[in-house]
Amino acid sequence: MPSSEFARICKDLSSIGDTVVISVTKEGVKFSTRGDIGSANIFCRQNASVDKPEEATIIQMNDPVSLTFSLRYMNSFTKATPLSEAVTISLSSELPVVVEYKVADMGYIRFYLAPKIEDDEEEMKPES
């Protein structure tokens, strides 16, 4: 997807909540957050732009996945936006997300972030 679009999504969602849930289905990718002032959902559909390939949003999926990440760190990753027109986001359940920016002909910058783990409240309570 375009790196500027990913940066805008992270910035917009961070004004509402602290975490982002990234859900990938065959229909597209949904970025959602919830905070004190409300909730927000941004949906990105696959878009293979023939005229401008750098603006294409391409989704390659094996299984549907939905993971929660800290927006604070995602916003830090977007500081690499000026280095590349496109960003590749790789998600897999139980594994860290990989946010990759290709840097011209020199290589790439990859950021890894582990998903937030939602503990069950029952596990936190000591047994009587």
Secondary structure, DSSP 8 states (H G I E B T S, - for coil): -BHHHHHHHHHHHHTT-SEEEEEE-SS-EEEEEEETTEEEEEEE--B--SS-GGG-B----SS-EEEEEEHHHHHHHGGGGGG-SBEEEE--TTS-EEEEEEETTTEEEEEEE-------HHHHS---
